[in-house]
Amino acid sequence: MRIGFVVNDIETEASGYTTTRLAHTALTMGHEVWYIPVDAFAYDPDGGISARGIAPPKKKYPSGDVLLADLQGDKAVRERISGGDLDVILLRNDPAADASERPWAQLAGVMFGRLAMQRGPIVLNNPDGLSKALNKMYFQEFPEEVRPRTLITRDPDEIKKFAKSEGGTIVLKPLQGSGGQSVFLVTPKEAPNLNQMIEAVSRDGYVIAQEYLPAAAQGDMRLFMMNGEPLMVDGKYAAFARRRAGGDMRSNIHAGGKVARAQPTDAARRIAEVIRPKLVMDGMFLVGLDIVGDKLMEVNVFTPGGLGNAQECEKVDFSRHVIEALERKVEYLATYRRSSDHAILAML
């Protein structure tokens, strides 16, 4: 199996990333791995899709650290590859990471992924589904029962009115972005600074004003979904808790959050079941759910991270399970090629 991993930039990849873990696992299982930066695609005169791919010079590596060092070094194999020659393309680039410096790169993975899909390979997550999820407005399409109360606007007066209706305590964050950037907890104590907070967030566009969930003080849980179901191996869920660091309200790992073992509650499993139909309809193969109490805080469909944290907490190789799922999809495509619907194939 030949797998292409689409990333923002090979130089910004890290050994602890889920992408690196999946690539290392795929190599260990005997598959061929190519990295494709989002600026490396081309639409060719013959109508084909190609890319300047980057591959490791060796077939086996003792760890993801060593693999990534070779991919980022002078020994890496760099050559133009045809999208049609790949069996699977995993869209692992984060559009939000390119929003400021390279806005033209935000849509590249989705656009070229859609064209490549028409020429042979399985593209995951399904690019047609990802095109709907380019900002947090996608979250509002999930059933209301699993979401916090939310206002999305650029009107400061509307935000102040919403804060008052919520007892003065709300969360503010930008409609676009990721990783806990520009996220504020507003309490009655901070009310005099509300205008400045709104101004800071609205510089990036629309503002999300959201109900504050007291359970968030304990952090949140990342639960992985695969093929529309919670990812589980030998009775253990691919999940982990993220605890806040100090007084920071954010639980994101690169914002200082600490990792702990987590067991999905009945409420968390109920959330997974409620949102399952939409994930299936949108072809969202691998997704990370951020859950606080009985509410869903975010659905991560672009490059969901933290699979290594779940593996370390549960002592289970979830990465291998993901690659095995890709193997099955390639077998299905080979058997039913003429009548395959890629959106359905993405979730089988």
C-alpha positions as CSV (number, residue, x, y, z in Angstrom):
1,M,0.0,0.0,0.0
2,R,1.3,3.5,-0.9
3,I,0.2,6.2,1.5
4,G,0.5,9.9,1.0
5,F,0.4,12.2,4.1
6,V,-0.5,15.8,3.2
7,V,1.0,18.2,5.7
8,N,1.5,21.9,6.0
9,D,5.3,21.8,5.8
10,I,7.7,19.0,6.4
11,E,9.9,21.3,8.5
12,T,7.1,22.0,11.0
13,E,6.3,18.3,11.6
14,A,7.3,16.9,15.0
15,S,8.1,13.3,16.1
16,G,5.2,13.3,18.6
17,Y,2.6,14.2,16.0
18,T,-0.1,11.7,15.2
19,T,0.9,12.0,11.5
20,T,4.5,10.8,12.4
21,R,3.2,7.9,14.5
22,L,0.9,6.8,11.6
23,A,3.7,7.1,9.1
24,H,6.1,5.1,11.3
25,T,3.5,2.4,11.9
26,A,2.7,2.1,8.2
27,L,6.4,1.7,7.4
28,T,6.8,-0.9,10.1
29,M,3.9,-2.8,8.6
30,G,5.6,-2.9,5.2
31,H,3.9,0.0,3.4
32,E,5.3,2.8,1.4
33,V,5.1,6.3,2.8
34,W,5.2,9.7,1.1
35,Y,4.9,13.2,2.7
36,I,3.2,15.9,0.5
37,P,3.5,19.5,1.7
38,V,0.4,21.6,0.7
39,D,2.6,23.7,-1.7
40,A,3.8,20.7,-3.6
41,F,0.7,19.8,-5.7
42,A,0.3,20.3,-9.4
43,Y,-2.6,19.9,-11.8
44,D,-0.9,18.6,-14.9
45,P,-1.7,19.4,-18.6
46,D,-3.0,15.8,-19.1
47,G,-5.6,16.3,-16.3
48,G,-3.7,14.3,-13.7
49,I,-2.7,15.4,-10.2
50,S,0.9,15.1,-9.1
51,A,3.1,16.3,-6.3
52,R,6.7,16.8,-5.2
53,G,6.7,14.0,-2.7
54,I,9.2,13.3,0.2
55,A,9.9,9.7,1.2
56,P,12.3,8.2,3.8
57,P,15.4,6.6,2.3
58,K,15.0,3.4,4.4
59,K,12.2,0.9,4.8
60,K,12.5,0.4,8.5
61,Y,13.1,2.8,11.4
62,P,13.4,2.2,15.2
63,S,11.3,5.2,16.0
64,G,9.3,8.1,14.7
65,D,12.1,10.5,15.8
66,V,14.6,8.8,13.5
67,L,12.1,8.6,10.7
68,L,11.3,12.3,10.8
69,A,15.0,13.2,11.0
70,D,15.6,11.5,7.7
71,L,12.5,13.0,6.1
72,Q,13.7,16.5,7.1
73,G,17.3,15.9,6.2
74,D,19.4,15.6,3.0
75,K,18.9,11.9,2.8
76,A,15.2,12.1,2.1
77,V,14.0,10.9,-1.3
78,R,12.4,13.8,-3.2
79,E,10.6,13.2,-6.5
80,R,7.4,14.0,-8.4
81,I,4.8,11.3,-7.8
82,S,1.4,10.9,-9.5
83,G,-1.7,11.0,-7.2
84,G,-3.1,8.1,-9.2
85,D,-0.2,5.9,-8.1
86,L,-1.1,6.3,-4.4
87,D,-3.6,4.0,-2.8
88,V,-4.5,6.3,0.1
89,I,-4.0,10.1,0.7
90,L,-4.5,11.3,4.3
91,L,-5.2,15.0,4.5
92,R,-3.3,15.8,7.7
93,N,-2.7,19.6,7.1
94,D,-4.3,22.1,9.4
95,P,-5.8,25.0,7.4
96,A,-5.8,27.3,10.5
97,A,-2.0,27.0,10.7
98,D,-1.8,28.7,7.3
99,A,-4.4,31.4,7.9
100,S,-2.0,34.3,8.7
101,E,1.1,33.7,6.7
102,R,-0.1,31.6,3.8
103,P,-3.9,32.0,3.3
104,W,-3.6,30.6,-0.2
105,A,-2.5,27.3,1.3
106,Q,-5.6,26.8,3.5
107,L,-7.7,25.1,0.8
108,A,-4.9,23.4,-1.1
109,G,-5.2,20.0,0.6
110,V,-9.0,19.9,0.1
111,M,-9.0,21.2,-3.5
112,F,-6.2,18.9,-4.8
113,G,-7.5,16.0,-2.6
114,R,-10.9,16.2,-4.3
115,L,-9.3,16.1,-7.8
116,A,-7.0,13.3,-6.8
117,M,-9.9,11.2,-5.4
118,Q,-11.5,11.3,-8.9
119,R,-8.4,9.7,-10.3
120,G,-8.0,6.6,-8.1
121,P,-6.8,6.9,-4.5
122,I,-8.9,6.9,-1.4
123,V,-8.7,10.4,0.2
124,L,-9.4,10.8,3.9
125,N,-11.0,12.5,5.6
126,N,-13.3,12.9,2.6
127,P,-12.5,16.3,1.0
128,D,-16.1,17.0,0.2
129,G,-16.9,16.7,3.9
130,L,-13.8,18.7,4.9
131,S,-14.8,21.6,2.6
132,K,-17.8,22.1,4.9
133,A,-15.6,22.2,8.0
134,L,-13.1,25.0,7.2
135,N,-14.2,26.9,10.3
136,K,-16.0,26.3,13.6
137,M,-19.4,27.1,12.1
138,Y,-19.4,23.4,11.1
139,F,-19.8,22.6,14.8
140,Q,-23.2,24.2,14.8
141,E,-24.5,21.7,12.3
142,F,-24.4,18.9,14.9
143,P,-27.5,18.3,17.1
144,E,-28.3,21.0,19.5
145,E,-28.6,18.6,22.5
146,V,-24.8,18.0,22.5
147,R,-23.6,21.6,22.0
148,P,-23.2,24.4,24.5
149,R,-25.4,27.5,23.9
150,T,-23.6,29.6,21.4
151,L,-23.8,33.1,19.7
152,I,-21.7,33.9,16.7
153,T,-21.5,37.6,15.8
154,R,-19.2,40.6,15.4
155,D,-21.6,42.9,17.2
156,P,-20.2,43.8,20.7
157,D,-23.7,44.7,22.0
158,E,-25.0,41.3,21.1
159,I,-22.1,39.6,22.9
160,K,-22.7,41.8,26.0
161,K,-26.4,40.9,26.0
162,F,-25.5,37.2,25.7
163,A,-23.1,37.5,28.6
164,K,-25.7,39.0,30.7
165,S,-28.2,36.2,29.9
166,E,-25.5,33.7,30.9
167,G,-25.0,35.3,34.3
168,G,-21.9,37.2,33.2
169,T,-19.7,34.1,32.6
170,I,-19.0,33.1,29.0
171,V,-16.2,31.9,26.7
172,L,-15.0,34.0,23.8
173,K,-13.0,32.6,20.9
174,P,-12.5,33.2,17.1
175,L,-14.6,31.4,14.6
176,Q,-11.5,30.5,12.7
177,G,-8.4,29.1,14.4
178,S,-7.2,26.2,16.5
179,G,-5.1,25.2,19.4
180,G,-6.7,27.4,22.0
181,Q,-5.5,30.6,20.5
182,S,-7.3,33.9,21.4
183,V,-9.6,32.1,23.9
184,F,-10.9,34.1,26.8
185,L,-13.0,33.2,29.9
186,V,-15.2,36.2,30.7
187,T,-16.5,36.4,34.3
188,P,-18.3,39.2,36.1
189,K,-15.0,40.2,37.5
190,E,-13.6,40.8,34.0
191,A,-16.7,42.6,32.7
192,P,-14.8,46.0,32.6
193,N,-12.4,44.5,30.1
194,L,-15.0,42.8,27.9
195,N,-14.7,45.4,25.1
196,Q,-11.0,44.8,24.9
197,M,-11.5,41.0,24.8
198,I,-14.1,41.3,22.1
199,E,-11.8,43.6,20.1
200,A,-8.9,41.1,20.4
201,V,-10.9,38.2,19.2
202,S,-12.8,40.1,16.4
203,R,-9.5,41.0,14.7
204,D,-9.6,37.5,13.3
205,G,-13.2,37.8,12.1
206,Y,-16.4,36.5,13.7
207,V,-16.5,35.9,17.4
208,I,-17.9,32.8,19.1
209,A,-19.6,33.6,22.5
210,Q,-20.3,30.4,24.3
211,E,-22.0,29.1,27.4
212,Y,-19.4,28.3,30.1
213,L,-19.5,24.8,31.4
214,P,-18.4,24.5,35.0
215,A,-17.1,21.0,34.4
216,A,-14.4,22.6,32.1
217,A,-12.5,23.5,35.3
218,Q,-11.5,19.9,35.5
219,G,-10.3,19.9,31.9
220,D,-11.7,18.0,28.9
221,M,-11.4,14.6,27.2
222,R,-10.2,13.8,23.7
223,L,-12.0,10.8,22.2
224,F,-11.0,9.5,18.8
225,M,-13.7,8.3,16.4
226,M,-12.9,6.0,13.4
227,N,-15.4,5.0,10.8
228,G,-18.1,6.8,12.8
229,E,-17.5,4.8,16.0
230,P,-15.3,5.4,19.1
231,L,-11.9,3.9,18.3
232,M,-11.6,1.0,20.6
233,V,-9.1,-2.0,20.7
234,D,-9.4,-4.9,23.2
235,G,-12.0,-3.0,25.2
236,K,-9.9,0.1,25.6
237,Y,-10.9,3.5,24.1
238,A,-8.5,5.7,22.2
239,A,-9.1,8.6,24.6
240,F,-7.3,10.7,27.2
241,A,-8.0,13.5,29.6
242,R,-6.4,17.0,29.4
243,R,-6.1,18.8,32.7
244,R,-5.5,22.6,32.9
245,A,-2.1,23.9,33.9
246,G,-2.3,26.5,36.7
247,G,-4.9,29.2,36.1
248,D,-5.0,28.8,32.3
249,M,-8.5,27.9,31.2
250,R,-7.3,26.1,28.1
251,S,-6.7,22.3,28.2
252,N,-4.8,22.1,24.9
253,I,-1.5,20.2,25.3
254,H,0.6,22.9,23.6
255,A,-1.2,25.5,25.8
256,G,0.2,23.7,28.8
257,G,-2.5,21.1,29.5
258,K,-1.5,17.8,31.2
259,V,-2.4,14.4,30.0
260,A,-4.2,11.8,32.1
261,R,-6.0,8.5,31.5
262,A,-9.7,8.8,30.7
263,Q,-12.6,6.4,30.6
264,P,-15.5,7.7,28.4
265,T,-18.7,8.1,30.5
266,D,-22.2,7.1,29.4
267,A,-22.7,10.8,28.5
268,A,-19.5,10.8,26.2
269,R,-20.7,7.6,24.5
270,R,-24.1,9.1,24.0
271,I,-22.5,12.2,22.3
272,A,-20.5,9.9,20.0
273,E,-23.8,8.0,19.1
274,V,-25.7,11.3,18.5
275,I,-23.1,12.8,16.1
276,R,-22.3,9.5,14.4
277,P,-24.8,9.9,11.5
278,K,-23.3,13.3,10.4
279,L,-19.7,12.0,10.6
280,V,-20.7,9.1,8.4
281,M,-22.6,11.3,5.9
282,D,-19.6,13.7,5.6
283,G,-17.0,10.9,5.3
284,M,-15.1,11.8,8.4
285,F,-12.9,8.7,8.8
286,L,-10.6,9.8,11.7
287,V,-11.9,12.5,14.1
288,G,-11.1,13.8,17.6
289,L,-13.9,14.8,19.9
290,D,-13.3,17.3,22.7
291,I,-15.9,16.6,25.4
292,V,-16.6,18.4,28.7
293,G,-19.1,16.7,30.9
294,D,-22.2,16.0,28.8
295,K,-21.3,18.5,26.1
296,L,-19.3,18.4,22.9
297,M,-16.8,21.3,22.8
298,E,-15.2,20.7,19.4
299,V,-15.1,18.2,16.5
300,N,-11.5,18.0,15.2
301,V,-11.7,16.8,11.6
302,F,-8.5,18.3,10.3
303,T,-5.3,16.5,11.6
304,P,-6.8,15.4,14.9
305,G,-3.8,15.0,17.3
306,G,-3.0,13.2,20.5
307,L,-3.2,9.5,19.4
308,G,0.1,8.9,21.0
309,N,-1.2,10.2,24.3
310,A,-4.0,7.7,24.1
311,Q,-1.6,4.9,23.3
312,E,0.6,5.8,26.2
313,C,-2.3,6.0,28.6
314,E,-3.9,2.7,27.5
315,K,-0.8,0.8,26.4
316,V,-2.5,0.0,23.1
317,D,-1.1,0.5,19.6
318,F,-4.1,2.4,18.2
319,S,-2.0,3.6,15.2
320,R,-1.8,0.0,13.9
321,H,-5.5,-0.3,14.1
322,V,-5.9,2.8,11.9
323,I,-3.5,1.5,9.3
324,E,-5.3,-1.8,9.3
325,A,-8.5,0.1,8.6
326,L,-6.8,1.7,5.6
327,E,-5.7,-1.7,4.3
328,R,-9.3,-2.9,4.4
329,K,-10.5,0.1,2.4
330,V,-7.9,-0.5,-0.3
331,E,-9.1,-4.1,-0.6
332,Y,-12.7,-2.9,-0.9
333,L,-11.7,-0.4,-3.6
334,A,-9.9,-3.1,-5.5
335,T,-12.9,-5.3,-5.4
336,Y,-15.6,-2.8,-6.1
337,R,-13.7,-0.1,-8.1
338,R,-16.3,0.5,-10.7
339,S,-19.1,1.0,-8.3
340,S,-17.3,2.6,-5.4
341,D,-18.6,5.7,-3.7
342,H,-15.6,7.3,-2.0
343,A,-17.8,9.0,0.7
344,I,-19.2,5.6,1.7
345,L,-15.8,3.9,1.3
346,A,-14.3,6.5,3.7
347,M,-16.5,5.0,6.5
348,L,-16.4,1.3,5.8
